Amino acid sequence: LAIFLLEESTKEGKASPFAPYLEALPSNVSHLPIFWSSDTMTRAGLNDSNVRIVLNTIRSHYEESYIQGICSIDPKFCTKFRMDHYFWAIGLVRSRSFQLHGNDVVLVPLADTLNHRGSASVKWSVDMMSGDFVLRTIEHIGVRSVDQDGEDGEEDVRELFLHYGTFDASKIFTTYGFAPDDVAKWSATMHFVNPPDGPATAFHLSNEIDDQAVQLIHYFCRESP
């Protein structure tokens, strides 16, 4: 999908049927954490965070996919599109696409402009009969009234929100660049010092934070050397 996006974006004028959509897309994705510089990560306080390792790993993966997965097979592509062009397309697909059943992902004009909120006002689905991508409101979204003279009256217009999915805070941050207060899942990785006669141990917790999880974390913190 990212490669298709690049190819369509280079067609002159209105040659691409997606030209209006392409023109509306942001020209820069440097705000996404996977493209942050080392200095930006430091200023964001990520020096001692596992998130920094995750971000660097994801970026290295995309660098390798460009060099080894594309350029080695189709050098002409890499003559036409530099790595920063590829990163632009990857960033848009990662942060704006919708995943359908299976591993298929799509970009949907308008729908990809909606922000995230824990309590969504809009739900999306795919009509199984027509294949259409459908947005449905699930709460009152406001109206604009018109007075008797045909002039705009009072407004009760509200922003529409989607729910991006049930991810842990790290996943939301590395993909979209924010960590909402209403995140449903938090994760923690706990490493324990090697005992003299045993292997290193690490527990990765990714669960809803409830009383039982809190007690488990406290237990391990007390028992670890």
Buried (B, 14 or more C-beta within 10 A) or exposed (E): BBBEBBBBBEEEEEEBEBBEBBEEBEEEBEBBBBBBEEEEBEEEEBEEEEBBEBBBEBBEEBEEBBEEEBBEEEEEBBEEBEBEBBBBBBBBBBBBBBEEEEEEBBBBBEBBEBEBBEEBBBEBEBEEEEEEBEBEEEEEBEEEEEEEEEEEEEEEEEEBBBBBEEBBBBBBBBBBBEBBEEBBBBBBEBEBEEEEEEEEEEEEBEEEBEEEBEEBBEEBEEEEE
